[in-house]
Amino acid sequence: MEKAFLIYPENCIGCRACQVACKQWNQLPAEVTANYGTYENPPKLSFITYTKIKYTEKKNSSGIQWLFLKEQCLHCREATCMLVCPVPEAIIRTKEGAVVLNRDKCIGCKHCVNACPFHIPQFDPVTGKVSKCHFCHTRIAEGMEPACSQICPTGAIKFGDRDALLRQAKNAGYQSIYGEKECRGLNVMYAIKVAPKQYGLPEDPHVPKAALFGWLRICKPLLGLGSGIAIIAAILDFFNRKNNSKEKTTTD
């Protein structure tokens, strides 16, 4: 059965217990940060921070309203990172729906970093590897709940069967679930009643160059770890550079 998170940001109190639980379970070190005028910390995801609570301040008639959003890999049903990765089985999707990156096989090409529509995979310049949330796939495989949802004190992070979670949310009045259909479906979804952009979510996320990389579905299983990877990496690098050049020209 496909598993998923359905997150209710309205129930989040910004306690960041999920951040701590993620760090503890994955044995990740703390970030060295500086105060930059907000309670939010750390300021962004990194190769040693797989999930974080994003703080957004909104002015309203009564003063300031806090909007909290749990940021992490959204575990796309059709994961672009897996599609563009030139190394066979360096990124896989489990039967439960987790998109898992194998750091031992990662060659640090950063194509997954460039291709992700949500800017999630993070590159570590020290190890030359990429890392991200793996959905606690080893816990799920053993019938356990992911660390972040298990620790949440308000129940803002719901974990379970994807279809059942969607039915529950719609029965509760959330007719539009972010992630139900975006990017052909996400396994981390948000039950929100306002525009996604108010939480910093892209309203129309798109998979970069999806059609271009479609042929990799057929070619990758036929390639070994030798020249085939080098050829794919070179092609992907060419198109990434070309795309970045166009974006820079458009911005200028």
Phi, psi and omega in degrees: 000132181290128182260161181199163166259138166237111187260132178253091183303330180298335180269353181283135179252007177070026183284339178065024175299326179296323177297315182295317181297320178296315179299315183293313183296320182269001179054050180262139179288162177286155176277143171268112186231173177231150179290125180237027172094022179211159176285342183294131181199133354291169185290337182201169175294155178209181181289352174239010175227105185272338178213150179204159176263121178272130180258127176233127179263129177236131177278137174222186185297334182261000179134241183245134175247131178267132173245124181249137180223128177280115179263135179189178172298136183267001173048065182301142177295325171243088190281117179295325180301320179290325182292320185269347182295125183280352183260118179305128176065017172287330174231124181232165175241122182282167180296336178278350178106003179282133174263110191247129179259126178268105184295333179294331180264348181296133179256003176072027181287339177070015177293326176294325178297315182286332187271338185294124180290347180250003176058049185265307183303138184239134182266135177258108182293341180284309182270344183071026182240164176249147178218162178190174175302137179248013174068020183049046187298331179288326176292315180300318181298335179264011179081014180263164177270147175304149186300320185291317181287328181294327186270344186302121186282344183252357183074022180290337180252106179262134178237138179170201178291132187303310183297320180294321179296319179296317179298317180298316181295318181290325175294335179273000176107359178269092185280335179245111181254120179290120181110348178295319182235342181303136181051040179064021175108134178243155176260004167235113186239162182233129175266100183230153181247005177240175180298137181306326183296338178293335176262002181084015178270137177295130184286331180225068182296140179230152180275115182299129173053037184301317182295323182299321186270001182301327182294341181295335178301323182273319187284322187302317180297339183270354185258143176268196182268011183259242186295330180303315179297318181298320180295313180297316181300320180295318180296313180298320180296321179300311182289327176296316179296320180295317180294317179295325179294319178295317181297321180294318179297319179296318180295317180295000000 
